Amino acid sequence: MGVHAGAIATVVFALFMVIIGAMTGTDDLGQLILESLSDKHGIGNGLMLGLCVAFIGLAVDQILRTWANEHRKALGLA
């Protein structure tokens, strides 16, 4: 479980860096989130973009969990 937890932590930190990168002037999903947080009427966009980041994290978690379970079964550890 240690490798899986480490991989998930890496993904979470990468998603945080997308948002932090927006503060330095990058042009990506993080910039859209930052703009919607700065806009008084951007709560809907901010919520939708935040959910997108959360679902990206959930999707990667599920992919890594499936991969780890398959390898555990192949090694006879499951």
HUZI-V616537 format. One line per field, one symbol per residue. ss: DSSP state (a for helix, b for strand, c for the rest). burial: # if it has 9 or more other C-alpha atoms within 8 Angstrom, else .. A space follows every 10 residues. Layout:
ss=???
burial=???
//
This chain:
ss=caaaaaaaaa aaaaaaaaaa aaccccccaa aaaaaaaacc ccaaaaaaaa aaaaaaaaaa aaaaaaaaaa aaaaaccc
burial=...#..##.. ##..#..### ###..#..## #######... .##.##..## ..#...#..# #..##..##. .##.....
//
